[in-house]
Amino acid sequence: MASDPLPAAAAETLFRLISPRGKPALDSLDGPGWDAAVRCLSENRMAGWAYHRLKLLEPAAVPEPAMRALYRAFRANQLVNLVLLEEAKRVLPTLAARGLSPVPMKGIAFLERLYPDLGGRKMGDLDLLVNPREVPQAVAVLEALGYRAPPPPYPEEGGVDLELIEGTVVCRIDLNWQFVRRVKGNVRRRVPAAVWEAGRVTRRIAGADVMVLAPEDELLGLANHIVMHDEMARLPNIVDAALLLDAQPVDWARLNAQAALYGLERPLAVTLGLLADVLGMEVPGDARERWRSHRAALLRTPAGVFLDRGWVLEHRGVGGLTEAPRAGFLRNLARFWLRYTMMATLGDRVSFVLAQCAPTAPSVRRIFRVRRPWAVRAIQRLLGPPYLVAIAGMMLGVRLLGSVIRSRLDSLMGERTIGRGAAA
């Protein structure tokens, strides 16, 4: 059954609602409109933040069922965040006592500082950035606290996920030692840890004074994360960036210089452009100019399809919030998953397989547990041809499967639309 579409004015209301200083016209939503709005907010992990905003605006203008649904999400966020904050109170001082200096990032760095209510933002784990030299010791300390970590060796760049399970409570720590992660379509640069360590400032987090990144570096970290996760797959990070800019001044000259140093000019332009387009925030004029070219390029890619489905770009007339003729919600959703999500997942797997076709010597030693140079060279030569044949077959099969499924979907939806017209 197709979902009730939201009119353009209602879509604009939701954007103004999640914007830190937006003034939404709540009367543009009726009862069914609020049901669709709650669903959209929940799917985009914005329900808790929307509840906080509505409490400050006009809670009486919202139907009681919608307000209750938003409150449930808000309360669930509170409970999860309280558990993670308590764990941060145990982890951060313990690491500091061992002479380590982890830098809290994202949720744990922003929750108490930027969000007035703990239920306004959902945290999934604790993100900590450490100096690469401190990784083995940090993992050992966390294991002593009960966390489970995958066996070494660890990748040269990226991070490692650690898990603590006590009864029904699960806490995760994402331990990163690379500030700039690989970003699609962006230059990847190795930046020494001393660069981001130099600008750190002291903040009060989880009851302790800890060092966090400078505001400019925090914004660049968010930009890197946003683009790394398919542009707008993480709408909460856009709200994080908006609140960060709203809460404290940013040195724009330093921001641009650091972006050039990290190779994050494009992610920064995309993030600032989305802040202006989606949340109506003021950004420098040169950032808007750079965003125009990136925006036009994005709309020609699969990411552009996602951006529309995620109610971001061109949100006044397309996507899951508004229903185009003969393109219902289910059809849009099915096409999105078939053309974008499934292909992106398969693309990740293909990229992994391609990497194995010409593996580096360190990866061969790590994966196959060999040390002798002649064995490493032999494995490198043997891996290529079989994988290339497998990749060609897989890509052909995926293309044929996608064509069959899409044609079947189009025919089914066309029959459904004709049936509705005849019934009318």
C-alpha positions as a printed NumPy array, in Angstrom:
array([[  0.   ,   0.   ,   0.   ],
       [  1.502,   3.338,  -1.033],
       [  2.226,   5.878,   1.68 ],
       [  0.441,   9.196,   1.691],
       [  2.696,  11.766,  -0.014],
       [  3.634,  15.014,   1.639],
       [  3.027,  18.245,  -0.254],
       [  5.954,  20.538,  -0.981],
       [  4.983,  22.94 ,   1.827],
       [  5.004,  20.084,   4.339],
       [  8.439,  18.962,   3.146],
       [  9.698,  22.506,   3.674],
       [  8.19 ,  22.432,   7.162],
       [ 10.284,  19.407,   8.1  ],
       [ 13.466,  21.083,   6.917],
       [ 12.697,  24.178,   8.942],
       [ 11.893,  21.954,  11.918],
       [ 15.278,  20.241,  12.034],
       [ 17.181,  23.452,  11.308],
       [ 18.58 ,  24.873,  14.595],
       [ 17.023,  28.318,  14.01 ],
       [ 14.275,  27.368,  11.572],
       [ 10.696,  28.546,  12.052],
       [  8.414,  25.846,  10.604],
       [  4.803,  26.432,   9.632],
       [  3.329,  23.558,  11.622],
       [ -0.191,  24.208,  10.346],
       [  0.869,  22.928,   6.9  ],
       [  0.623,  19.349,   8.231],
       [ -2.669,  17.6  ,   8.916],
       [ -3.208,  14.251,  10.678],
       [ -2.074,  11.934,   7.84 ],
       [  0.656,  14.419,   7.024],
       [  2.012,  14.133,  10.55 ],
       [  1.988,  10.335,  10.282],
       [  4.134,  10.562,   7.159],
       [  6.337,  13.204,   8.788],
       [  6.988,  11.017,  11.848],
       [  7.887,   8.13 ,   9.576],
       [ 10.327,  10.275,   7.572],
       [ 11.9  ,  11.725,  10.713],
       [ 12.318,   8.28 ,  12.26 ],
       [ 13.864,   6.791,   9.126],
       [ 16.368,   9.65 ,   9.034],
       [ 17.154,   9.398,  12.796],
       [ 15.733,  12.861,  13.4  ],
       [ 12.722,  11.98 ,  15.582],
       [ 14.421,  12.793,  18.901],
       [ 15.719,  16.138,  17.648],
       [ 12.289,  16.969,  16.169],
       [ 10.647,  16.271,  19.553],
       [ 13.05 ,  18.637,  21.292],
       [ 12.404,  21.354,  18.714],
       [  8.623,  20.929,  18.908],
       [  8.698,  21.238,  22.704],
       [ 10.214,  24.691,  22.282],
       [  7.927,  25.764,  19.435],
       [  4.245,  24.802,  19.475],
       [  3.66 ,  21.35 ,  20.993],
       [ -0.096,  22.024,  21.069],
       [ -0.095,  22.272,  17.24 ],
       [  1.053,  18.647,  16.897],
       [ -1.481,  15.786,  17.103],
       [ -1.066,  13.751,  20.273],
       [ -0.297,  10.422,  18.492],
       [  2.514,  12.059,  16.514],
       [  3.939,  13.713,  19.618],
       [  3.838,  10.395,  21.498],
       [  5.686,   8.625,  18.681],
       [  8.377,  11.316,  18.635],
       [  8.646,  11.171,  22.427],
       [  9.239,   7.412,  22.322],
       [ 12.192,   7.965,  19.997],
       [ 13.437,  10.81 ,  22.197],
       [ 13.208,   8.654,  25.323],
       [ 14.938,   5.719,  23.62 ],
       [ 17.797,   8.045,  22.646],
       [ 18.08 ,   9.213,  26.25 ],
       [ 18.392,   5.686,  27.616],
       [ 21.017,   4.607,  25.077],
       [ 22.996,   7.816,  25.532],
       [ 22.999,   7.517,  29.314],
       [ 24.541,   4.037,  29.059],
       [ 27.232,   5.264,  26.65 ],
       [ 27.978,   8.351,  28.765],
       [ 28.438,   6.176,  31.845],
       [ 30.81 ,   3.986,  29.877],
       [ 32.704,   7.078,  28.686],
       [ 33.127,   8.096,  32.344],
       [ 34.873,   4.763,  32.897],
       [ 36.898,   4.557,  29.683],
       [ 38.271,   8.087,  29.21 ],
       [ 39.869,   8.495,  32.693],
       [ 41.333,   4.979,  32.491],
       [ 42.998,   5.725,  29.164],
       [ 44.261,   9.075,  30.467],
       [ 45.693,   7.406,  33.578],
       [ 47.818,   5.194,  31.302],
       [ 49.298,   8.243,  29.59 ],
       [ 47.071,   8.034,  26.517],
       [ 45.219,  10.983,  25.031],
       [ 42.169,   9.81 ,  23.037],
       [ 40.148,  12.499,  21.291],
       [ 36.345,  12.049,  21.465],
       [ 34.663,  12.584,  18.109],
       [ 31.154,  12.934,  16.676],
       [ 28.361,  11.865,  19.055],
       [ 30.273,  11.714,  22.318],
       [ 32.023,  15.019,  21.507],
       [ 28.816,  16.866,  20.594],
       [ 26.052,  15.397,  22.732],
       [ 26.46 ,  17.389,  25.947],
       [ 28.006,  20.444,  24.297],
       [ 25.64 ,  21.07 ,  21.362],
       [ 22.388,  19.318,  22.247],
       [ 20.286,  20.77 ,  25.096],
       [ 18.574,  17.396,  25.692],
       [ 20.285,  14.005,  25.801],
       [ 17.463,  12.58 ,  23.703],
       [ 18.049,  15.006,  20.855],
       [ 20.726,  12.88 ,  19.185],
       [ 21.17 ,   9.144,  19.033],
       [ 24.61 ,   7.674,  19.674],
       [ 25.477,   4.225,  18.408],
       [ 28.992,   3.939,  19.824],
       [ 31.902,   5.901,  21.26 ],
       [ 34.198,   7.315,  18.566],
       [ 37.74 ,   7.913,  19.776],
       [ 40.698,   9.189,  17.753],
       [ 44.156,   8.155,  18.959],
       [ 47.704,   8.69 ,  17.811],
       [ 48.799,   5.722,  15.65 ],
       [ 51.686,   5.07 ,  18.046],
       [ 49.224,   4.571,  20.9  ],
       [ 46.983,   2.009,  19.18 ],
       [ 48.446,  -1.212,  20.69 ],
       [ 48.449,   0.228,  24.199],
       [ 44.929,   1.665,  23.828],
       [ 43.585,  -1.699,  22.641],
       [ 45.305,  -3.441,  25.561],
       [ 43.765,  -1.023,  28.08 ],
       [ 40.282,  -1.469,  26.605],
       [ 40.664,  -5.259,  26.616],
       [ 41.562,  -5.048,  30.299],
       [ 38.254,  -3.201,  30.805],
       [ 36.386,  -6.128,  29.256],
       [ 36.229,  -5.099,  25.603],
       [ 36.768,  -7.624,  22.862],
       [ 38.929,  -6.619,  19.897],
       [ 39.735,  -8.46 ,  16.661],
       [ 43.191, -10.032,  16.591],
       [ 46.087,  -7.968,  15.203],
       [ 47.623,  -6.94 ,  12.875],
       [ 45.387,  -3.919,  12.338],
       [ 45.109,  -2.   ,   9.044],
       [ 47.5  ,   0.866,   8.51 ],
       [ 44.643,   3.31 ,   8.125],
       [ 41.128,   3.26 ,   9.451],
       [ 40.125,   1.902,  12.805],
       [ 39.073,  -1.08 ,  14.852],
       [ 35.729,  -1.789,  16.531],
       [ 35.745,  -3.049,  20.115],
       [ 32.731,  -4.502,  21.885],
       [ 31.725,  -4.856,  25.521],
       [ 28.817,  -7.181,  26.291],
       [ 27.482,  -7.35 ,  29.833],
       [ 24.126,  -9.069,  30.112],
       [ 21.781,  -7.341,  27.688],
       [ 23.922,  -4.198,  27.42 ],
       [ 26.25 ,  -3.83 ,  24.44 ],
       [ 28.744,  -0.957,  24.219],
       [ 30.912,  -0.362,  21.183],
       [ 34.015,   1.756,  20.765],
       [ 35.207,   2.79 ,  17.317],
       [ 38.927,   3.363,  17.805],
       [ 40.34 ,   5.42 ,  14.911],
       [ 43.916,   6.387,  14.226],
       [ 43.428,   8.011,  10.816],
       [ 41.771,  11.412,  10.921],
       [ 41.105,  11.513,   7.18 ],
       [ 39.475,   8.331,   5.9  ],
       [ 39.227,   7.325,   2.256],
       [ 36.597,   9.409,   0.458],
       [ 35.148,   8.644,  -2.961],
       [ 36.228,  11.149,  -5.594],
       [ 38.592,  12.863,  -3.189],
       [ 42.343,  13.017,  -2.768],
       [ 43.544,  10.735,  -0.003],
       [ 46.388,  12.23 ,   1.978],
       [ 48.336,  10.914,   4.902],
       [ 48.31 ,  13.663,   7.495],
       [ 50.597,  13.262,  10.516],
       [ 48.802,  13.052,  13.839],
       [ 50.758,  16.118,  14.983],
       [ 48.644,  18.248,  12.621],
       [ 45.309,  17.574,  14.308],
       [ 46.892,  17.29 ,  17.755],
       [ 48.31 ,  20.826,  17.519],
       [ 44.904,  22.527,  17.462],
       [ 43.205,  20.587,  20.258],
       [ 41.248,  22.371,  22.972],
       [ 39.963,  21.252,  26.367],
       [ 36.264,  20.437,  26.822],
       [ 34.178,  18.919,  29.588],
       [ 32.873,  15.534,  28.387],
       [ 31.287,  12.801,  30.501],
       [ 32.371,  14.539,  33.701],
       [ 36.047,  14.841,  32.752],
       [ 38.249,  17.442,  31.093],
       [ 39.513,  15.958,  27.838],
       [ 41.176,  17.247,  24.713],
       [ 39.   ,  17.528,  21.611],
       [ 39.664,  18.749,  18.095],
       [ 39.565,  22.42 ,  17.204],
       [ 36.173,  23.527,  15.766],
       [ 37.597,  23.709,  12.247],
       [ 38.974,  20.172,  12.47 ],
       [ 35.705,  18.924,  13.953],
       [ 33.808,  20.379,  11.006],
       [ 36.237,  18.791,   8.553],
       [ 35.871,  15.458,  10.341],
       [ 32.103,  15.681,   9.912],
       [ 32.496,  16.625,   6.237],
       [ 34.774,  13.645,   5.685],
       [ 32.252,  11.349,   7.397],
       [ 29.274,  12.73 ,   5.456],
       [ 30.857,  12.227,   2.043],
       [ 32.428,   8.902,   3.   ],
       [ 28.913,   7.597,   3.764],
       [ 27.349,   8.416,   0.384],
       [ 26.901,  12.149,   0.801],
       [ 23.702,  12.369,   2.849],
       [ 23.224,   8.888,   4.242],
       [ 23.799,  10.406,   7.689],
       [ 21.439,  13.358,   8.128],
       [ 22.289,  13.668,  11.878],
       [ 25.824,  14.655,  10.91 ],
       [ 24.438,  17.589,   8.908],
       [ 22.554,  18.739,  12.014],
       [ 25.773,  18.251,  14.021],
       [ 27.57 ,  20.568,  11.587],
       [ 24.767,  23.122,  11.777],
       [ 24.822,  23.163,  15.582],
       [ 28.607,  23.356,  15.584],
       [ 28.573,  26.448,  13.355],
       [ 25.724,  27.922,  15.379],
       [ 27.402,  27.391,  18.752],
       [ 30.838,  28.887,  18.203],
       [ 32.707,  31.023,  15.672],
       [ 34.831,  29.295,  13.043],
       [ 38.07 ,  30.647,  11.634],
       [ 37.216,  30.401,   7.934],
       [ 40.787,  31.055,   6.827],
       [ 42.085,  28.221,   9.003],
       [ 39.185,  26.011,   7.897],
       [ 40.07 ,  26.424,   4.209],
       [ 43.781,  25.957,   4.91 ],
       [ 43.159,  22.754,   6.878],
       [ 40.793,  21.474,   4.17 ],
       [ 43.544,  21.95 ,   1.582],
       [ 46.065,  20.239,   3.861],
       [ 43.814,  17.221,   4.486],
       [ 42.582,  17.04 ,   0.893],
       [ 38.993,  17.704,   1.995],
       [ 38.058,  20.675,  -0.205],
       [ 35.251,  18.77 ,  -1.934],
       [ 33.701,  17.276,   1.253],
       [ 33.798,  20.717,   2.866],
       [ 32.094,  22.334,  -0.142],
       [ 29.408,  19.614,  -0.178],
       [ 28.76 ,  19.949,   3.558],
       [ 28.525,  23.744,   3.541],
       [ 26.34 ,  23.641,   0.441],
       [ 23.959,  21.177,   2.052],
       [ 23.786,  23.339,   5.173],
       [ 22.726,  26.249,   2.986],
       [ 20.334,  24.302,   0.716],
       [ 18.732,  22.007,   3.275],
       [ 18.794,  23.927,   6.535],
       [ 18.881,  27.479,   5.198],
       [ 22.077,  28.407,   7.041],
       [ 24.363,  31.271,   6.098],
       [ 27.679,  30.164,   4.58 ],
       [ 30.388,  32.176,   2.79 ],
       [ 29.721,  33.057,  -0.838],
       [ 32.756,  31.185,  -2.177],
       [ 31.47 ,  28.013,  -0.532],
       [ 28.142,  28.42 ,  -2.344],
       [ 29.929,  28.822,  -5.674],
       [ 31.945,  25.616,  -5.168],
       [ 28.781,  23.793,  -4.103],
       [ 26.943,  24.659,  -7.343],
       [ 29.418,  22.696,  -9.461],
       [ 29.485,  19.734,  -7.043],
       [ 25.689,  19.724,  -6.838],
       [ 25.269,  19.538, -10.613],
       [ 27.735,  16.649, -10.788],
       [ 26.038,  14.756,  -7.949],
       [ 22.639,  14.846,  -9.602],
       [ 24.057,  12.912, -12.563],
       [ 25.25 ,  10.016, -10.394],
       [ 23.546,   7.246,  -8.389],
       [ 24.252,   9.392,  -5.328],
       [ 21.913,  11.973,  -6.836],
       [ 19.117,   9.41 ,  -6.78 ],
       [ 19.817,   8.778,  -3.121],
       [ 19.899,  12.483,  -2.381],
       [ 16.427,  12.871,  -3.844],
       [ 15.094,   9.802,  -2.021],
       [ 16.659,  11.09 ,   1.189],
       [ 14.696,  14.356,   0.791],
       [ 17.699,  16.572,   0.332],
       [ 18.353,  17.924,  -3.142],
       [ 15.429,  19.276,  -5.164],
       [ 13.306,  18.291,  -2.192],
       [ 10.379,  20.526,  -3.134],
       [  9.148,  18.26 ,  -5.909],
       [ 10.617,  14.758,  -5.844],
       [ 11.58 ,  11.831,  -3.694],
       [  9.919,   9.943,  -0.903],
       [  8.13 ,  13.007,   0.441],
       [  6.271,  13.941,  -2.732],
       [  4.696,  11.548,  -5.178],
       [  5.208,  12.142,  -8.875],
       [  2.548,  10.895, -11.346],
       [  2.642,   7.106, -11.748],
       [  5.569,   6.875,  -9.322],
       [  4.259,   5.824,  -5.938],
       [  6.222,   5.519,  -2.731],
       [  6.73 ,   1.754,  -3.08 ],
       [  7.964,   2.079,  -6.628],
       [ 10.398,   4.842,  -5.7  ],
       [ 11.601,   2.856,  -2.721],
       [ 12.06 ,  -0.337,  -4.712],
       [ 13.933,   1.436,  -7.469],
       [ 16.139,   3.171,  -4.945],
       [ 17.164,  -0.076,  -3.27 ],
       [ 17.634,  -1.901,  -6.559],
       [ 19.54 ,   0.789,  -8.375],
       [ 21.523,   2.305,  -5.559],
       [ 21.771,   0.406,  -2.31 ],
       [ 22.165,  -3.054,  -3.804],
       [ 24.59 ,  -1.852,  -6.449],
       [ 26.585,   0.126,  -3.902],
       [ 26.869,  -2.954,  -1.694],
       [ 27.951,  -5.098,  -4.612],
       [ 30.298,  -2.339,  -5.674],
       [ 31.991,  -2.461,  -2.296],
       [ 32.452,  -6.211,  -2.689],
       [ 33.811,  -5.773,  -6.218],
       [ 36.253,  -3.162,  -4.95 ],
       [ 37.432,  -5.612,  -2.312],
       [ 37.918,  -8.362,  -4.87 ],
       [ 39.741,  -5.99 ,  -7.195],
       [ 42.078,  -5.113,  -4.356],
       [ 42.909,  -8.791,  -4.01 ],
       [ 43.792,  -9.042,  -7.714],
       [ 46.897,  -6.93 ,  -7.148],
       [ 47.462,  -7.142,  -3.394],
       [ 50.334,  -5.328,  -1.794],
       [ 53.048,  -7.239,   0.007],
       [ 51.84 ,  -6.116,   3.484],
       [ 48.274,  -7.263,   2.733],
       [ 49.528, -10.662,   1.505],
       [ 51.569, -11.106,   4.667],
       [ 48.586, -10.114,   6.796],
       [ 45.93 , -12.211,   5.013],
       [ 47.924, -15.351,   4.195],
       [ 50.256, -15.246,   7.195],
       [ 53.397, -15.679,   5.096],
       [ 56.703, -13.978,   5.712],
       [ 59.171, -15.235,   3.117],
       [ 59.581, -12.836,   0.143],
       [ 59.371, -15.588,  -2.476],
       [ 56.057, -16.808,  -1.019],
       [ 54.638, -13.277,  -1.045],
       [ 55.587, -12.775,  -4.711],
       [ 54.144, -16.159,  -5.705],
       [ 50.775, -15.385,  -4.079],
       [ 50.654, -11.972,  -5.738],
       [ 51.128, -13.563,  -9.185],
       [ 48.66 , -16.401,  -8.6  ],
       [ 45.758, -14.261,  -7.4  ],
       [ 45.236, -12.139, -10.515],
       [ 43.718, -14.268, -13.335],
       [ 41.102, -16.265, -11.34 ],
       [ 39.742, -13.137,  -9.702],
       [ 39.494, -11.233, -12.978],
       [ 37.402, -14.043, -14.493],
       [ 35.179, -14.116, -11.382],
       [ 34.686, -10.354, -11.47 ],
       [ 33.681, -10.365, -15.145],
       [ 31.126, -13.122, -14.529],
       [ 29.722, -11.441, -11.434],
       [ 29.335,  -8.055, -13.112],
       [ 27.542,  -9.616, -16.088],
       [ 25.226, -11.584, -13.805],
       [ 24.378,  -8.544, -11.686],
       [ 23.607,  -6.474, -14.781],
       [ 21.276,  -9.13 , -16.176],
       [ 19.565,  -9.633, -12.814],
       [ 19.022,  -5.905, -12.349],
       [ 17.519,  -5.574, -15.845],
       [ 15.089,  -8.444, -15.25 ],
       [ 13.97 ,  -7.136, -11.841],
       [ 13.543,  -3.553, -13.023],
       [ 11.52 ,  -4.556, -16.07 ],
       [  9.314,  -6.743, -13.899],
       [  8.807,  -3.913, -11.4  ],
       [  7.88 ,  -1.478, -14.165],
       [  5.361,  -3.882, -15.62 ],
       [  3.816,  -4.642, -12.229],
       [  3.537,  -0.986, -11.27 ],
       [  2.128,  -0.138, -14.69 ],
       [ -0.554,  -2.812, -14.338],
       [ -1.353,  -1.506, -10.851],
       [ -1.709,   2.071, -12.114],
       [ -3.921,   0.977, -15.025],
       [ -6.078,  -1.025, -12.615],
       [ -6.539,   2.011, -10.387],
       [ -7.495,   4.147, -13.397],
       [-10.051,   1.599, -14.544],
       [-11.519,   1.327, -11.048],
       [-11.825,   5.1  , -10.885]])
